[in-house]
Amino acid sequence: MFMKFFTKDMGIDLGTANTLIYVKGKGILIDEPSVIAMDKYTKKILAVGKEAKEMLGKAPNTISVIRPLQDGVISDFEMTAAMLREFVKKVMTENSMFTRVRIVVGVPAGVTEVEKRAVEEVIRQLGAKDVFILDEPMAAAIGAGMNVDGPEGCMIADIGGGTADIAIISLGGIVTSVSLRHAGDKLNEAIVAYMRKTYNLLIGEGTAEQIKVKIACVYNDEENPEDIEYMDAKGRDLVTGLPKVVNISSLDVMKALEESIWVIIDGIKSTLEQAPPEISADIVTNGMVLSGGGALIKGLDKLIEANTGMKVIIAENALEAVAQGTGMSLASIENIHKYVRAKVNYYR
Protein backbone atom coordinates (compact mmCIF):
# COMPACT_ATOMS: atom_id res chain seq x y z
CA MET A 1 0.00 0.00 0.00
CA PHE A 2 1.32 3.42 -0.94
CA MET A 3 1.74 5.84 1.96
CA LYS A 4 2.24 9.54 1.36
CA PHE A 5 4.87 11.25 3.48
CA PHE A 6 4.62 14.97 4.10
CA THR A 7 7.57 17.28 4.66
CA LYS A 8 7.26 19.96 7.32
CA ASP A 9 9.97 22.62 7.40
CA MET A 10 10.41 24.44 10.69
CA GLY A 11 12.79 27.08 12.01
CA ILE A 12 13.43 27.47 15.73
CA ASP A 13 15.00 30.46 17.43
CA LEU A 14 16.03 28.80 20.69
CA GLY A 15 16.67 31.98 22.65
CA THR A 16 17.65 32.57 26.26
CA ALA A 17 14.69 34.90 26.74
CA ASN A 18 12.18 33.69 24.13
CA THR A 19 11.64 30.69 21.86
CA LEU A 20 10.10 31.30 18.44
CA ILE A 21 8.98 28.62 16.00
CA TYR A 22 8.53 29.38 12.31
CA VAL A 23 6.60 26.94 10.10
CA LYS A 24 7.00 27.16 6.35
CA GLY A 25 3.88 28.53 4.71
CA LYS A 26 2.37 29.63 8.03
CA GLY A 27 4.90 32.04 9.54
CA ILE A 28 5.73 32.32 13.24
CA LEU A 29 3.27 30.20 15.23
CA ILE A 30 5.05 30.16 18.61
CA ASP A 31 6.55 33.19 20.36
CA GLU A 32 6.85 32.34 24.04
CA PRO A 33 9.28 33.02 26.91
CA SER A 34 11.87 30.25 27.38
CA VAL A 35 10.54 29.28 30.81
CA ILE A 36 9.11 26.05 32.18
CA ALA A 37 7.41 25.31 35.53
CA MET A 38 7.43 21.85 37.10
CA ASP A 39 6.06 20.27 40.28
CA LYS A 40 9.15 19.27 42.30
CA TYR A 41 7.56 16.14 43.73
CA THR A 42 5.48 14.68 40.90
CA LYS A 43 7.79 16.03 38.13
CA LYS A 44 4.67 17.06 36.23
CA ILE A 45 5.03 19.98 33.80
CA LEU A 46 2.68 22.68 35.09
CA ALA A 47 3.24 25.42 32.53
CA VAL A 48 5.53 26.62 29.75
CA GLY A 49 6.06 29.98 28.09
CA LYS A 50 4.05 32.99 29.24
CA GLU A 51 2.20 31.12 31.98
CA ALA A 52 5.47 29.85 33.44
CA LYS A 53 7.14 33.27 33.22
CA GLU A 54 4.34 34.77 35.32
CA MET A 55 5.39 32.36 38.10
CA LEU A 56 9.03 33.56 38.20
CA GLY A 57 9.87 34.90 41.64
CA LYS A 58 6.38 34.07 42.94
CA ALA A 59 6.17 30.27 43.06
CA PRO A 60 6.00 28.29 46.34
CA ASN A 61 8.72 25.80 47.28
CA THR A 62 6.77 22.94 45.71
CA ILE A 63 7.07 24.44 42.20
CA SER A 64 10.33 24.81 40.31
CA VAL A 65 10.32 27.58 37.69
CA ILE A 66 13.29 27.23 35.37
CA ARG A 67 14.87 29.16 32.54
CA PRO A 68 16.65 26.18 30.93
CA LEU A 69 18.87 28.31 28.69
CA GLN A 70 21.55 30.61 30.03
CA ASP A 71 23.85 32.88 28.00
CA GLY A 72 22.50 31.42 24.78
CA VAL A 73 23.25 27.77 25.57
CA ILE A 74 21.39 24.88 27.19
CA SER A 75 21.99 24.77 30.94
CA ASP A 76 19.30 22.15 31.69
CA PHE A 77 19.06 19.53 28.94
CA GLU A 78 15.94 17.71 30.21
CA MET A 79 13.95 20.87 30.85
CA THR A 80 14.88 22.33 27.45
CA ALA A 81 13.67 19.14 25.77
CA ALA A 82 10.44 19.15 27.79
CA MET A 83 9.78 22.83 27.02
CA LEU A 84 10.41 22.40 23.29
CA ARG A 85 8.24 19.29 23.22
CA GLU A 86 5.30 21.30 24.59
CA PHE A 87 5.84 24.08 22.05
CA VAL A 88 6.19 21.74 19.07
CA LYS A 89 2.99 19.88 20.06
CA LYS A 90 1.10 23.10 19.35
CA VAL A 91 2.32 23.32 15.75
CA MET A 92 2.50 19.62 14.76
CA THR A 93 -0.95 18.60 13.58
CA GLU A 94 -0.10 15.72 11.22
CA ASN A 95 0.63 12.22 12.45
CA SER A 96 4.41 12.16 12.85
CA MET A 97 4.54 8.69 11.23
CA PHE A 98 3.68 10.27 7.91
CA THR A 99 5.60 13.52 8.30
CA ARG A 100 9.25 14.14 7.49
CA VAL A 101 10.32 17.06 9.68
CA ARG A 102 13.26 19.26 8.77
CA ILE A 103 14.31 21.76 11.40
CA VAL A 104 16.84 24.59 11.38
CA VAL A 105 17.83 25.89 14.83
CA GLY A 106 19.48 29.24 15.45
CA VAL A 107 22.25 29.25 18.07
CA PRO A 108 24.77 31.93 19.14
CA ALA A 109 27.70 32.21 16.74
CA GLY A 110 30.35 31.21 19.26
CA VAL A 111 28.88 28.05 20.79
CA THR A 112 31.18 25.04 20.95
CA GLU A 113 30.70 21.83 18.97
CA VAL A 114 29.64 20.11 22.20
CA GLU A 115 26.95 22.73 22.77
CA LYS A 116 25.78 22.40 19.16
CA ARG A 117 25.49 18.63 19.55
CA ALA A 118 23.42 19.14 22.72
CA VAL A 119 20.99 21.34 20.79
CA GLU A 120 20.86 18.83 17.92
CA GLU A 121 20.12 15.98 20.34
CA VAL A 122 17.24 17.90 21.89
CA ILE A 123 15.74 18.60 18.46
CA ARG A 124 16.14 15.00 17.29
CA GLN A 125 14.21 13.86 20.36
CA LEU A 126 11.25 15.78 18.92
CA GLY A 127 11.24 13.47 15.91
CA ALA A 128 13.09 15.63 13.38
CA LYS A 129 14.63 13.65 10.51
CA ASP A 130 17.01 16.44 9.42
CA VAL A 131 18.50 18.98 11.84
CA PHE A 132 20.63 21.96 10.80
CA ILE A 133 22.37 24.22 13.32
CA LEU A 134 22.63 27.77 11.99
CA ASP A 135 24.54 30.66 13.56
CA GLU A 136 22.13 33.33 14.79
CA PRO A 137 23.74 36.30 13.01
CA MET A 138 23.45 34.44 9.68
CA ALA A 139 19.83 33.54 10.45
CA ALA A 140 19.06 37.13 11.50
CA ALA A 141 20.64 38.51 8.31
CA ILE A 142 18.55 36.14 6.15
CA GLY A 143 15.41 37.00 8.11
CA ALA A 144 16.08 40.74 7.83
CA GLY A 145 16.27 40.44 4.04
CA MET A 146 20.00 41.09 3.68
CA ASN A 147 21.82 39.76 0.61
CA VAL A 148 24.01 37.22 2.40
CA ASP A 149 24.94 35.39 -0.82
CA GLY A 150 26.27 38.42 -2.67
CA PRO A 151 29.92 39.51 -2.89
CA GLU A 152 29.26 42.76 -1.03
CA GLY A 153 29.92 42.55 2.69
CA CYS A 154 27.00 43.15 5.04
CA MET A 155 27.09 43.56 8.81
CA ILE A 156 24.54 42.64 11.46
CA ALA A 157 24.38 42.81 15.26
CA ASP A 158 21.79 40.51 16.83
CA ILE A 159 21.28 41.51 20.47
CA GLY A 160 19.20 38.90 22.23
CA GLY A 161 18.59 37.91 25.84
CA GLY A 162 21.72 35.83 26.48
CA THR A 163 24.15 36.85 23.75
CA ALA A 164 24.98 39.69 21.40
CA ASP A 165 26.21 38.27 18.08
CA ILE A 166 27.96 40.64 15.69
CA ALA A 167 29.00 39.40 12.26
CA ILE A 168 30.17 40.49 8.84
CA ILE A 169 28.82 38.24 6.10
CA SER A 170 29.75 37.80 2.45
CA LEU A 171 29.20 35.08 -0.20
CA GLY A 172 27.01 33.00 2.10
CA GLY A 173 29.51 32.77 4.94
CA ILE A 174 30.59 34.63 8.06
CA VAL A 175 33.84 36.47 7.35
CA THR A 176 34.41 37.63 10.90
CA SER A 177 32.32 37.73 14.05
CA VAL A 178 32.25 38.32 17.77
CA SER A 179 29.80 36.64 20.14
CA LEU A 180 29.35 38.29 23.53
CA ARG A 181 27.67 36.65 26.49
CA HIS A 182 26.54 40.12 27.39
CA ALA A 183 23.07 41.12 26.24
CA GLY A 184 19.51 41.60 27.51
CA ASP A 185 19.89 39.62 30.75
CA LYS A 186 23.04 41.53 31.69
CA LEU A 187 21.21 44.80 31.03
CA ASN A 188 18.48 43.69 33.46
CA GLU A 189 21.13 42.85 36.06
CA ALA A 190 22.68 46.30 35.58
CA ILE A 191 19.31 47.96 36.28
CA VAL A 192 18.82 45.84 39.42
CA ALA A 193 22.31 46.81 40.67
CA TYR A 194 21.74 50.51 39.93
CA MET A 195 18.42 50.61 41.81
CA ARG A 196 20.02 48.90 44.79
CA LYS A 197 23.00 51.26 44.86
CA THR A 198 21.25 54.53 44.04
CA TYR A 199 17.84 54.16 45.71
CA ASN A 200 18.36 51.33 48.25
CA LEU A 201 15.57 49.58 46.37
CA LEU A 202 15.62 45.86 45.71
CA ILE A 203 13.71 44.97 42.54
CA GLY A 204 13.26 41.67 40.72
CA GLU A 205 14.43 40.82 37.21
CA GLY A 206 10.85 41.06 35.97
CA THR A 207 10.61 44.67 37.15
CA ALA A 208 14.02 45.43 35.63
CA GLU A 209 12.78 44.00 32.32
CA GLN A 210 9.72 46.25 32.44
CA ILE A 211 11.89 49.30 33.11
CA LYS A 212 14.17 48.39 30.18
CA VAL A 213 11.28 47.87 27.78
CA LYS A 214 9.25 50.93 28.81
CA ILE A 215 11.75 53.75 29.37
CA ALA A 216 15.28 52.53 28.58
CA CYS A 217 17.32 55.08 26.63
CA VAL A 218 21.07 55.02 25.92
CA TYR A 219 21.55 58.21 23.91
CA ASN A 220 20.79 61.66 25.28
CA ASP A 221 19.31 63.77 22.51
CA GLU A 222 19.91 67.30 23.77
CA GLU A 223 17.66 68.70 21.04
CA ASN A 224 14.63 66.88 22.47
CA PRO A 225 14.77 67.08 26.29
CA GLU A 226 11.03 66.44 26.41
CA ASP A 227 11.74 62.86 25.31
CA ILE A 228 12.70 61.95 28.88
CA GLU A 229 10.23 59.39 30.22
CA TYR A 230 9.28 58.39 33.77
CA MET A 231 7.80 55.39 35.54
CA ASP A 232 7.35 53.98 39.04
CA ALA A 233 9.73 51.22 40.12
CA LYS A 234 8.27 49.00 42.85
CA GLY A 235 10.31 46.84 45.19
CA ARG A 236 11.56 46.44 48.76
CA ASP A 237 13.35 49.15 50.73
CA LEU A 238 16.72 47.71 51.78
CA VAL A 239 16.81 49.92 54.88
CA THR A 240 13.33 49.39 56.33
CA GLY A 241 12.48 46.10 54.62
CA LEU A 242 9.09 47.53 53.64
CA PRO A 243 7.55 47.85 50.16
CA LYS A 244 8.63 51.03 48.40
CA VAL A 245 7.90 52.93 45.16
CA VAL A 246 10.50 55.14 43.45
CA ASN A 247 9.79 57.33 40.43
CA ILE A 248 12.69 57.00 37.99
CA SER A 249 13.47 58.54 34.61
CA SER A 250 15.03 57.32 31.39
CA LEU A 251 18.19 59.21 32.45
CA ASP A 252 18.46 56.83 35.43
CA VAL A 253 18.28 53.88 33.08
CA MET A 254 20.89 55.47 30.81
CA LYS A 255 23.33 55.64 33.73
CA ALA A 256 22.49 52.06 34.73
CA LEU A 257 23.13 50.67 31.25
CA GLU A 258 26.15 52.76 30.28
CA GLU A 259 28.84 50.20 31.11
CA SER A 260 26.95 47.25 29.63
CA ILE A 261 26.15 49.05 26.37
CA TRP A 262 29.80 49.92 25.92
CA VAL A 263 30.70 46.22 26.06
CA ILE A 264 28.45 45.73 23.02
CA ILE A 265 29.85 48.77 21.20
CA ASP A 266 33.40 47.53 21.83
CA GLY A 267 32.34 44.19 20.34
CA ILE A 268 31.10 45.98 17.21
CA LYS A 269 34.39 47.87 16.92
CA SER A 270 36.36 44.64 17.41
CA THR A 271 34.42 42.96 14.59
CA LEU A 272 35.13 45.90 12.28
CA GLU A 273 38.85 45.82 13.14
CA GLN A 274 39.07 42.19 11.96
CA ALA A 275 37.36 42.81 8.62
CA PRO A 276 39.39 42.76 5.37
CA PRO A 277 39.82 46.26 3.82
CA GLU A 278 37.58 45.58 0.80
CA ILE A 279 34.72 44.43 3.03
CA SER A 280 35.25 47.44 5.31
CA ALA A 281 34.62 49.61 2.27
CA ASP A 282 31.31 47.77 1.69
CA ILE A 283 30.28 48.29 5.32
CA VAL A 284 30.95 52.04 5.05
CA THR A 285 28.56 52.12 2.10
CA ASN A 286 25.88 49.71 3.35
CA GLY A 287 26.02 50.34 7.09
CA MET A 288 24.93 47.86 9.75
CA VAL A 289 21.60 46.26 10.68
CA LEU A 290 20.46 45.78 14.29
CA SER A 291 18.16 42.91 15.24
CA GLY A 292 16.97 41.19 18.42
CA GLY A 293 15.17 42.72 21.37
CA GLY A 294 18.19 44.88 22.23
CA ALA A 295 17.86 46.66 18.89
CA LEU A 296 14.66 48.29 20.18
CA ILE A 297 16.39 50.09 23.06
CA LYS A 298 15.81 53.76 22.38
CA GLY A 299 18.84 55.58 21.02
CA LEU A 300 21.08 52.53 20.58
CA ASP A 301 21.28 53.04 16.81
CA LYS A 302 22.25 56.70 17.27
CA LEU A 303 24.86 55.84 19.91
CA ILE A 304 26.50 53.27 17.62
CA GLU A 305 26.46 55.72 14.73
CA ALA A 306 28.09 58.40 16.90
CA ASN A 307 30.89 56.04 17.98
CA THR A 308 31.59 54.19 14.73
CA GLY A 309 30.63 56.62 11.98
CA MET A 310 28.50 53.90 10.36
CA LYS A 311 24.91 54.14 9.23
CA VAL A 312 22.80 51.91 11.52
CA ILE A 313 19.40 50.51 10.53
CA ILE A 314 16.99 48.70 12.86
CA ALA A 315 15.45 45.64 11.18
CA GLU A 316 11.69 45.97 10.68
CA ASN A 317 11.23 42.48 12.13
CA ALA A 318 13.94 42.85 14.79
CA LEU A 319 12.30 40.48 17.29
CA GLU A 320 11.50 37.80 14.71
CA ALA A 321 14.47 38.03 12.32
CA VAL A 322 16.31 34.93 13.62
CA ALA A 323 13.19 32.73 13.61
CA GLN A 324 12.18 33.86 10.13
CA GLY A 325 15.75 33.43 8.87
CA THR A 326 15.96 29.85 10.14
CA GLY A 327 12.77 28.97 8.29
CA MET A 328 13.64 30.88 5.11
CA SER A 329 17.06 29.20 4.91
CA LEU A 330 15.35 25.87 4.15
CA ALA A 331 14.16 27.22 0.80
CA SER A 332 17.39 25.87 -0.69
CA ILE A 333 19.06 22.73 0.70
CA GLU A 334 22.24 23.64 -1.20
CA ASN A 335 22.33 27.02 0.51
CA ILE A 336 21.55 25.67 3.99
CA HIS A 337 24.55 23.34 3.75
CA LYS A 338 26.68 26.36 2.82
CA TYR A 339 25.31 28.51 5.65
CA VAL A 340 25.89 25.92 8.37
CA ARG A 341 29.55 25.59 7.38
CA ALA A 342 30.14 29.26 8.24
CA LYS A 343 32.95 29.68 10.73
CA VAL A 344 33.43 32.29 13.44
CA ASN A 345 36.47 33.75 15.07
CA TYR A 346 35.99 33.75 18.80
CA TYR A 347 33.66 33.88 21.78
CA ARG A 348 34.31 36.08 24.75
N, C-alpha and C positions, 0 to 999 in steps of 0.2 A: 504494500500500500504506500502510495506517495504521500509524504508529509512535508508541508511547506514550512520552511524556517524563516522567521523574520529577523531583520537586523535592526537593532536599536542603538543609535549613537548617542552617547552622553558625555558631557563635560562637567567635571567637578572642580570647583575652587574650594579646596580644603583649607580654609583659613583659620587662623588662631581665634579671631573674633567671630566670624560668620562663615557658614558653609552654604555655597550656592550650587545648584544643579541645573545644568542646561540640557535640554532634550532637543535633538534635531527636529526641526519642523514645528516645534511648540514653544521654543524660547526658554526662559528661566522659570522653572516650576517650583523650585525650593530656594528660599532665601531666609535662612534661620540662624540664630546665634549658635555657635559651636559649644553647646552646654548640654549636659545630660544629668538627670537626677535619678538616684537609685535608692531603694530601701536597703539599709545596711544589713538587715537580718535575713530577709527573704531573697535578696538580690534581684528583686523585681524592678524593671525599669518603670519609673513613675511618670517621667516627662522628658521630652527633648526639645531643643530649640527655644522659642520664646517663653513657653510655659516654664521650662527649667531655669531660664535666666532670671525670671521673676522671683525664684526661690533663693538666688545667690545672697548670702549674708543674712538670710531670714529663716533658714530651715532648722528644725529641731535636730538633736543629736542622732535621731533614728534615720535621718535622711542624709545621704551624701550627694552633694551637688558638685559636679566636676566639670572643669574645662579641660578636656583630654588632649588639647594641643597647646604647647607653650613655645614661644619664639619661633613659630612657623613649623615646628616638627611635632611628631606624635610623642607625648609623654606617658600616655596610658593606652596601650595597644588594644586591650579588651574593650574599654569604654569607647574608643574611637570607632571600633568595628560595630559595636552595638548602636551607637548614635547614627552612623552611616546607614546601617541596616534599616533603621526606622525611617530615615529620610527617603531611601530608595524605594521602600514599600509604597510610598505615596505616589511615585511616578511610574512604577512598573505595573502595568495593567494586564499585559499578556502573560500566558503561562510560560514560565522560564524554560520549560522543556522545548518549546518551539521558537525560542528567541535567542538569537546570537547577539550578545551585548558587547559593544566596543566602548571603552571608557578612556578618556584622556583626563589626567589629574594634574592640576597646577600645584607646584611646590616651590618654595623659595629657591633662588638661583644657586645658593651656596650649600645646599644640603649634601651630606655625604652619601656614598653609594649604599651604605648600610641603612641610612634613613630612607632612601628611595625604595629600597627593597621592602622595608617595613610598610610603607604606603602601598606598594604594589600588592603585598600579601593581604592587607586589609581589603583592598578593592577586589581581589580574586575571590575572597571569601563571600562576596556578594553575588558571585556567579558570572562575573565578566570573563568572556573568552579571550579578549585582547585588551591589554592594559598598556597605556603609554604615559610616561611621566614627563611632563613638559615644564620647563622653567617658567615661573610666573611672569617675569618681565617680557618674555617672548609671547606668552599667552595674552598678556595685557596689551601688547603692541598690536597683535592680530585683532583682538577684540575692539581696540580703539580705531581700527581702520587704517593703520599705518602700513606702508609698503615695505614689509620686511624682506621680500624676495628681491627687491631692486638693488642696484649697485650703490645707490646713494645711502650714506649712513643716516640712521634715525636714532634718536635717544628717548628713553622713557624712564620715569621714576615711579615705581608702584609702591605706595606707602600704605601698608595694611595694618593689621592689629599687632602681629608679632614681629614682622620684618619689613624693612624698606629695601627694595631691590631696584638698583639703578643699572641700566645696561645701554650699550650702544650696539645696534644691530645692523647688519648688512648682508645681502646675498643669502638670506635665510638662516643666518647663524649669529650668535652673540660674539662680537669682536672683543669687547672688554666689559667687565661688570664688577660691581661691588654689592654685596648683600650684608646689610646691617641688622643685627638683632636689636634694633632700636627703632620702635615705631609707635603705633597708637597706644599700646599698653604702657610703654615707658612714659608717654606724655601724660597718661592718667596718673601714674605714680608721681610724676613731677608736680601735678596739681595737688595731690594729697599732701605731699611734703611741704609745699608752699603754704597751704592753709594751716597746717600744723605749726609751722615756724612763725608765720606772720600774724595769724589770728587766734592761735591756741585752740583751733577747731579741728576735731578729728572727723573726717568724712570718709565714706566708703568709696570703693572704686566705681560703683554705679552712679553716685553723685558726681564724682570727678568726670565720668563719661558725659553726663548731662551738661556739665559746665563747658566741657570741650566742644560739644556739638552746638550748644546754644550761643555762646558768646566768645569762643576762642578767637583770638586775633594775634598775628605775629608780626604785623607791619603797621607802624603808626603813620597814617596818612595825615600829615599836618594840615593839608588843605581842607579836610573834612572832619573837624573835631567832633561834630555832632554824630559821627558814626560810632562813638563809644556806647557800648551796651552794658546793661546791668541785670543782675538776677540775684535771688536769695540763695545762699548756700546753707543747707541745714545739716547739723551734725551734733557732736557732743563736745561741750566745753571741757578742755583738758585740765582746767584749774578747779572748777566746781563739780565737774562730773555730770552736770545737768544738760538737757537739750538746749541748743543755742542756734540762732539764725544770724547770719552775717550777710550784708548786702555787698556784693563784689562787682567790679567792673571788668571790661575786656582788657583794660590796662594791667589789672592784677594777673590775668591769665597770660598776658604777654610776658610779664616778668617770670612767671612760673615755668613757661615753656622755652624761654630763651636758650638755655644751655642744651636742651634736648634737640631743638630745631637746628642748632649749629652743628650737631653731630651729623644730621642728615645732609646739610649743605656741604660740609667737609667731604662726605661720601660722594656727592655729586662732583665736586671739584676733583677728587681723587680719580673718579672714572674718566673725566675729561683729560686729566694729565696722562693717562695710559693710552689714549686714543692715537692712532696713526695720524700724521699731519693731513693727509687727503680727506680722511673722515672728519677731522676737526673742522675743515673748511665746510663740509656738508652740514655739520651741526650749527655752525654760525648762520648758515642760510635758512635751515629748516627749523631750528630751535628745538625745544624739548617738550614732551607731553607728560603731564602728571596724571596718575590714576590712583585708585584705592581711596579709602575713606579719608586718609590724611590729606589728599589733594583738595578736599573741600574746606580745609581750615582757612579762614579768611586771611587774605594777605600773603599766603605762602608763595603764590606765584610771583607777586611783586617783590618779595624779599629775595627770592632766588634770582630774579632778573637783575636786581640791584647789586647782587654780589658776584654774578657770573658774566653779566653783559649779554646773556642769551635771551631770546624770546621764549616765554614759557606759556604753554596752552594747557588748560584743564580739559581732560577728555569729557565729552558729553555724557558718556556712560561710565563715569569714573568708578562707581561702586560695583559695576557688573562687568567691567572690561575683561578681567581674568576668566570669569565663568564663560562669557560669550566667546572669548578667544580659544578656550579649550574645546568647545563644541565646534566652532568654525574650522579649526585646524583639521578635523576629520574629513573635510570636503575632499581632500586629496591624500591618499595613503602614502604616495611618494613624498609629498611635502612633510607629512607628519614624521616620517622616518628621518628626514633631514633636520627638522626642528629639534627632535629629541636628542640628536647627536651634538647639539650646541654645547660648547664648553664655557666655563667661567673661570675667572682668575683667582679670586679668594673670598673668604668669608671672615668677617671680623666682628 
